[in-house]
Amino acid sequence: MKFLHLSDLHIGKSVNGFSMLDGQRHVFGQIIEYVRSEQPDAVVIAGDIYDRAVPGVEAVRLFDDFLTGMSNEDVSVLLVSGNHDSPERLNYASRLLSEKRIHLRGVFEGALRPVTLTDEYGAVNFWLLPFIKPSSVRNPAGEREIDGYDDAFAAALESANIDFSARNVLVAHQFFTRAGVAPVRSESELNPVGGLDAIGAESIGDFDYAALGHLHGAQTVGAEHVRYAGSPLKYSFSEWRQKKSVTLAELRRKGDLTVTTLPLAPLRDMREMKGRLEVLLSAEAAARADREDYLHVVLTDEEEIIDPLNRLRSVYPNVMALDFENSRTGVDASAMRPTPEEIGRLSPYDLFSEFFLRLSGAVMSEEQAEIARELLETSGTER
Ligand SMILES: [Mn+2]
């Protein structure tokens, strides 16, 4: 049984105001090429199909094209919802589509159910678990209280009564962790309340393969066969050094598994660039083929610069973020970004100061600070 494992497509996502649709269409083409060349039995997509519960028209159209493209290659498609998807919307027409070997599980219906595919060694059960919260796993008989994500997942697993002497694959979109294994997290993941959503990965080690979604960097969780495929594109600058890929798993007899990763090449890469404006705008730099990449530019100039963003964009059209690093800012401005917890404690004035620093690369002058204070006071925001 050979299958491609992907996750976290986030179709329709915008990053810093830039639509990712073209880039998504580009990598989906590569994935279909891999389906053609590798001839897997199935493509497994472990959640976060769309970026939003109500995706835009273009996003729905792109997913329709992607599904149709895969379906034309004579492959089964198995997918579950992620925390970004609307369970009910994703579930649309799922009974009809299963006749086309497209198995969508958007809604958790109280019990984990498998889709069984067969190969020359017999059956492989793919257990498709849509994203669950403690509240989505209610015990109908009421004899069990669900206390947290770990418990909810345990209850879902129990409901399945899995025979682990057979070959089993789990497809799930949850935050699985293991003691001693630090997860690689990315800023583009939705991060609910400080790790309360974590589920111990020990409980899924008995599956022959766990095809996971949720973390955007490709990684294993303490074992080769328990893996996050990661998103097919970089969706935040925290991922700029990651290599994006899809994962190809081949499960022969029980216990005989090989896993490889197949690289994905983005239409435009996302990267960080640091230096003085004059150097970055030089003819030599401007002639580089990768100047249309999505860029986070860190300017190191000491002197005041007028309109740096537009000047940069005249050469690098896809500058997404701009920061300054010089003796005025003193420290790397990107490292000064307040954490979400800190933002809650900042006053409107402090928030505005932060915003001003991010935008201009300098702290406000006395005069500017006075104007900001006055405006916040008259608007009734401050004090
Ligand atoms: Mn995601």
Residues whose N, C-alpha, C, O or C-beta is under 5 A from the ligand:
A	BS01	MN	D8 D48 H214
